[in-house]
């Protein structure tokens, strides 16, 4: 049962009984049976990993990559990248305004201004985010900017 997003609350867009599918990457979504891993198919739809024959039914399967979602940074100056989800973690880099951040997941962490949400990037670093802005950017909290 393929869906256009990571939850069983989204409508089924097609069924895949006995068909072979191309999995592009894996990401986390709502739990189905014993797994919260979802597989993104080459057509852009998602299927819970529970329904596919991947090496692991409960965790990410090697060698499938994790899905990333690229967003443009929208902040004056630059965004501090940290070794963990909070300002108590060391600054390990930065992304300038207009740069791209490849987000793999979000996690609640230490507070920065009005948010506790932190984006984990594909390089393992973390950046504080206040949410989406028009045009597909991430408005990173200016109180943790360089």
C-alpha positions, 0 to 999 in steps of 0.5 A: 500500500503506497501512500504519498506521505509517511502515515497511514492517515494519508490515502493509499495511492496504489497497491503493490501485491507481489510487485518489485519496487525500487526503494530510493531511501528510508526515513522515519514515519509513524509506526506500522506493526513493529517499525517506524521505518518508511521506504521512499519509492522511485515514484515519490510515494512511501511504503511502510518497511513492514510491507517490503522485503528489506534486510531489516523489518524494524530498523534501517537496512544497509545499504539503503541510504537515509532520505534527506530533504534539502532546504535553503537557509533563511537567516541574516548571517550564518547558522551555527551547526552543533554536535548535538541538539542544543546550544550546550553542544559545541559549534562544529561549523556553519551554513551561510544565509542562502546555503542548503541544509540536507535534513534527515530528521528532527528532534526536540532538544535544548531551547533556542528562543521560541523553539525546541526543534532541531534539524539533524543534517546529513553530515551528522550536525544539528541546527536549530529551526523555527520552521518552514518559510515561503519558498521552501526555506528553513527559518533558522532561529537567529539567536543561534546564528553566527 
